[in-house]
Amino acid sequence: MKKNITYLCMAAAALLVSSCTQNEEITPTIENEGRVPVLFTAKNSAVLETRADGVMGGGENIGISMLPTEGSTEPVINAHFKSVRSQTETSLVPTTDAYTIYYPADGSNVKFNAYLPYDGTFSETVTWNFVDKKGEFFYTATTEGDNNTYNKFTGAEQSVSLAFKHELAQIRIFVNSTDYTIDGSFSATISNHPSSFTYNIATNQFTQFGEKIDLPQYTVSGNSLFFNVLPEALGDDNIITFHVADGVSFQATLTPPSDGFKAGIQYEYETTLTATKTEGTFKATLETLTPQKMDTLTSEEVQVEP
């Protein structure tokens, strides 16, 4: 009898274990409720216009937004991600679990806009101030128009690969003079440049913002001056003013290329300052591409009232 009771207890225990196992298997999880996390990468910068130095070094702060392409899916705006460098592709990972982006449970298609560096203080727009952001570049990426479909059904097999591109141009001016000392003490400004711009996270659009200012260079290196500029803000009315000594200034018109200034290009100017007149040549280089020959740049001394 005791032996039979023992067998009955063992059978009951087996049923309980089986029941628990089955319950665990059908317990709903985030994944089988249809919430598929989005996996992001940035393509190898060697084949993309990713960074000014050609390298995405890892650790960059990136804002990523998921936006509907159809239906009434609620958008995810400005999730905070960081880059993790690899040899081929750079993984983009959320800074916290709260920033994990999931595909819509209803399977509707979505697109993605991204930018860097990340700005957490906004109302669906990011404001970029050139004076505060000395020497920094602004980059964006979008999946709109890449002919791929993104939803929870493709998400398990397809990562979203973002190609970041420059949104600013760079002006570099080589300054030479036998009459004045050209070192780290001289400076320059570009007139009529907006103090800032806004970037709309949802529409991927830029708007000039703030008053027009005389934009100072962000750095001097040897006899070179560097400006980062919003290319669409430059035209025929921009004047470069060089300050080379007490009471001595020179001015030159910033002649644009025939097709206008473009993002992602470094434009190089060269000029020689003399006590009476300056003559110089101007060329634009497309980073590692073929130099583009341009017109002559002439600077004239500005009379300064005592």
matplotlib code that plots the C-alpha trace (Angstrom):
import matplotlib.pyplot as plt

x = [0.0, 2.8, 4.5, 1.3, 1.0, 4.6, 3.9, 0.8, 2.8, 5.5, 2.9, 1.2, 4.6, 5.3, 1.9, 2.6, 6.0, 4.5, 1.8, 4.3, 6.4, 3.5, 2.4, 5.8, 5.8, 2.6, 3.3, 3.2, 6.5, 7.4, 8.5, 5.4, 3.1, 4.6, 7.0, 10.1, 13.1, 14.7, 18.4, 20.5, 23.9, 25.8, 27.5, 31.3, 32.4, 35.1, 32.4, 30.2, 30.4, 30.1, 32.6, 35.0, 38.0, 36.4, 36.0, 33.1, 35.1, 32.4, 30.6, 28.9, 25.6, 22.8, 19.1, 17.0, 13.3, 10.8, 8.0, 5.0, 4.8, 1.2, -1.8, -1.9, 1.1, 2.3, 5.8, 8.9, 10.7, 14.4, 15.4, 19.0, 21.5, 25.3, 27.6, 29.8, 32.6, 33.5, 35.7, 32.9, 29.7, 29.1, 26.3, 23.9, 22.6, 20.1, 21.7, 19.0, 16.3, 13.8, 15.1, 14.7, 12.6, 10.1, 8.3, 4.5, 2.6, 0.2, 3.0, 2.6, 5.6, 7.9, 10.9, 13.7, 15.4, 18.6, 21.1, 24.2, 25.3, 22.2, 20.3, 17.8, 16.3, 13.8, 10.2, 10.4, 13.2, 16.9, 18.5, 22.1, 24.0, 27.2, 28.9, 28.2, 29.1, 32.6, 34.3, 31.6, 29.8, 26.1, 25.1, 21.8, 20.6, 17.2, 15.8, 13.2, 13.7, 16.1, 13.6, 13.6, 10.5, 10.8, 8.2, 8.1, 8.1, 11.4, 12.9, 14.0, 16.2, 17.0, 18.8, 18.2, 21.5, 21.9, 24.2, 25.1, 26.1, 27.4, 25.0, 27.6, 30.4, 33.8, 35.7, 39.5, 41.5, 45.3, 46.6, 50.1, 51.8, 55.2, 54.0, 52.1, 52.7, 50.4, 50.1, 47.5, 46.8, 45.0, 41.3, 38.5, 34.7, 32.2, 29.4, 25.6, 25.7, 22.7, 23.6, 21.8, 19.5, 16.7, 16.5, 13.0, 13.4, 10.2, 10.6, 14.4, 14.2, 16.5, 15.4, 17.7, 17.1, 18.1, 19.7, 22.4, 25.8, 29.5, 30.5, 33.9, 36.3, 36.3, 40.0, 43.3, 46.0, 49.3, 48.3, 44.9, 41.5, 38.5, 34.8, 31.9, 29.0, 25.4, 26.0, 22.5, 23.0, 26.0, 25.7, 27.1, 26.7, 29.2, 32.3, 35.4, 37.1, 40.6, 42.0, 45.8, 47.0, 45.7, 43.6, 44.5, 41.8, 41.3, 38.1, 37.3, 34.1, 33.5, 32.9, 30.8, 31.3, 29.1, 26.8, 26.7, 28.1, 27.4, 27.3, 30.2, 32.7, 35.8, 36.3, 39.9, 40.8, 44.3, 45.3, 48.3, 47.9, 50.1, 49.9, 48.3, 46.5, 46.1, 45.8, 44.8, 43.5, 40.5, 39.8, 37.3, 38.2, 35.6, 37.4, 39.3, 37.9, 39.4, 40.1, 37.7, 39.4, 37.7, 38.1, 40.5, 39.9, 41.0, 41.2, 41.5, 42.7, 39.9, 40.5, 39.8, 39.0, 41.1]
y = [0.0, 2.4, 1.5, 2.4, 5.7, 6.5, 5.9, 8.1, 10.9, 10.6, 10.7, 13.8, 15.5, 14.7, 16.2, 19.4, 19.7, 19.2, 21.7, 24.3, 23.8, 24.2, 27.4, 28.8, 28.1, 30.0, 32.8, 36.0, 37.7, 41.0, 39.2, 37.0, 39.9, 41.3, 43.8, 43.4, 45.6, 47.6, 46.8, 49.7, 50.0, 52.7, 51.6, 51.6, 55.2, 54.3, 54.1, 56.9, 60.5, 59.8, 62.0, 64.8, 62.5, 59.5, 57.6, 57.0, 56.4, 55.0, 56.6, 59.3, 60.5, 60.0, 60.8, 58.3, 58.7, 56.1, 57.7, 56.2, 55.8, 54.7, 54.5, 56.2, 54.6, 56.7, 58.0, 57.6, 60.8, 61.4, 58.2, 58.5, 56.0, 55.6, 54.1, 51.0, 50.8, 47.8, 47.1, 46.9, 48.3, 50.4, 49.2, 51.8, 50.9, 52.6, 54.4, 52.9, 50.3, 53.1, 54.2, 50.8, 51.3, 48.6, 48.1, 48.8, 45.7, 46.0, 45.5, 48.8, 50.2, 52.9, 55.0, 56.3, 59.7, 60.2, 62.9, 63.6, 64.9, 64.2, 67.0, 66.1, 69.6, 70.2, 70.4, 68.1, 70.4, 70.7, 74.1, 74.4, 77.6, 78.2, 80.2, 77.6, 74.6, 75.8, 73.4, 70.7, 69.2, 68.2, 65.0, 63.4, 60.1, 59.0, 55.7, 57.6, 56.7, 53.8, 51.3, 49.1, 48.2, 48.3, 46.5, 43.8, 41.1, 42.2, 43.3, 39.9, 39.5, 43.0, 45.7, 49.3, 50.6, 54.4, 56.4, 59.6, 62.6, 66.1, 69.0, 71.7, 72.9, 74.1, 77.2, 77.1, 80.3, 80.3, 83.7, 85.0, 88.3, 89.9, 93.1, 91.6, 88.8, 85.9, 83.5, 82.5, 86.1, 87.1, 86.5, 86.8, 86.8, 86.0, 88.5, 87.8, 84.3, 83.1, 82.6, 79.3, 76.9, 74.4, 70.8, 69.3, 65.7, 64.5, 66.1, 66.1, 69.8, 72.8, 76.3, 79.3, 80.7, 83.8, 87.0, 87.4, 87.8, 88.2, 84.6, 84.3, 81.5, 78.6, 78.0, 79.2, 76.6, 78.1, 80.5, 78.9, 80.0, 77.6, 78.2, 75.7, 77.1, 76.4, 76.1, 77.3, 80.5, 81.7, 83.7, 86.8, 89.1, 87.5, 89.5, 88.0, 90.5, 89.8, 91.5, 91.3, 94.1, 96.9, 99.1, 97.1, 95.0, 93.6, 92.6, 90.2, 89.0, 85.3, 84.4, 81.2, 78.3, 78.5, 75.9, 77.3, 76.0, 72.4, 70.4, 68.0, 70.0, 71.9, 75.1, 76.4, 80.1, 81.5, 85.2, 87.4, 90.5, 93.6, 97.1, 98.3, 95.5, 91.7, 89.2, 85.6, 82.5, 80.5, 76.8, 74.4, 70.8, 68.1, 66.3, 63.5, 64.3, 66.2, 69.9, 72.4, 75.5, 78.7, 82.5, 85.0, 86.3, 89.9, 91.4, 95.2, 97.0, 98.7, 102.2, 102.4, 105.7, 106.7]
z = [0.0, 1.0, -2.3, -4.3, -2.4, -3.3, -7.0, -6.8, -5.3, -7.9, -10.7, -9.2, -8.9, -12.5, -13.6, -11.6, -13.2, -16.6, -15.9, -14.7, -17.8, -20.1, -18.3, -18.6, -22.4, -23.0, -20.6, -22.9, -23.5, -25.1, -28.3, -28.8, -28.1, -31.3, -29.9, -32.0, -31.0, -33.9, -34.4, -35.8, -37.5, -39.2, -42.4, -42.6, -42.8, -45.3, -48.0, -46.6, -45.9, -42.2, -40.4, -41.3, -40.6, -42.2, -38.9, -36.6, -33.4, -31.1, -28.3, -30.4, -29.0, -31.6, -31.7, -33.6, -34.3, -35.7, -37.8, -39.5, -43.3, -43.2, -40.9, -37.5, -35.7, -32.8, -33.6, -31.4, -31.3, -30.3, -28.6, -27.3, -28.7, -28.7, -31.3, -30.6, -33.1, -35.1, -38.1, -40.6, -39.2, -36.1, -33.9, -32.5, -29.1, -26.7, -23.8, -21.5, -21.8, -21.8, -25.2, -26.9, -30.0, -30.9, -34.2, -34.2, -33.0, -35.9, -38.4, -40.1, -42.0, -40.5, -41.4, -39.3, -39.0, -37.1, -36.2, -34.2, -31.8, -29.7, -28.0, -25.3, -24.9, -27.7, -28.8, -31.9, -33.2, -32.4, -32.3, -33.3, -32.3, -34.2, -31.5, -28.8, -31.1, -32.1, -34.4, -34.2, -37.2, -37.5, -39.3, -40.2, -41.6, -43.0, -44.3, -46.4, -50.1, -49.5, -51.1, -48.0, -45.9, -42.1, -39.9, -37.2, -39.9, -41.4, -38.1, -37.0, -40.1, -41.2, -39.2, -40.1, -41.6, -41.3, -43.5, -41.8, -43.9, -43.3, -43.1, -42.8, -45.0, -43.9, -45.0, -44.6, -45.4, -45.8, -44.9, -45.9, -45.3, -45.2, -43.6, -40.7, -38.2, -39.1, -36.2, -33.7, -32.7, -36.0, -36.5, -39.0, -39.4, -42.1, -42.3, -42.7, -41.4, -39.3, -35.6, -35.6, -37.4, -36.3, -37.4, -37.5, -36.2, -37.9, -41.4, -41.6, -42.6, -41.8, -41.1, -40.6, -37.1, -35.1, -36.3, -38.9, -37.3, -38.1, -37.5, -35.9, -37.0, -34.6, -34.6, -36.0, -36.9, -38.1, -40.9, -41.4, -40.3, -40.1, -40.2, -40.1, -41.9, -43.1, -46.8, -47.9, -45.8, -47.9, -51.1, -52.8, -49.8, -47.4, -46.5, -44.8, -42.5, -41.3, -38.2, -38.3, -36.0, -33.9, -36.1, -39.3, -41.0, -44.5, -46.3, -49.1, -50.7, -50.2, -53.8, -53.9, -56.4, -59.5, -58.2, -54.7, -51.4, -50.6, -47.4, -46.7, -48.7, -47.4, -49.4, -49.4, -49.9, -50.0, -49.8, -49.1, -47.1, -47.8, -46.5, -49.8, -51.5, -51.3, -54.1, -53.7, -55.4, -54.4, -54.9, -53.5, -52.6, -52.2, -49.4, -51.2, -54.6, -57.5, -56.7, -58.3, -59.8, -58.9, -59.5, -57.9, -54.4, -53.8, -50.3, -49.7, -46.6, -44.6, -43.4, -39.7, -38.2, -35.2]

ax = plt.figure().add_subplot(projection="3d")
ax.plot(x, y, z, "-o")
ax.set_aspect("equal")
plt.show()
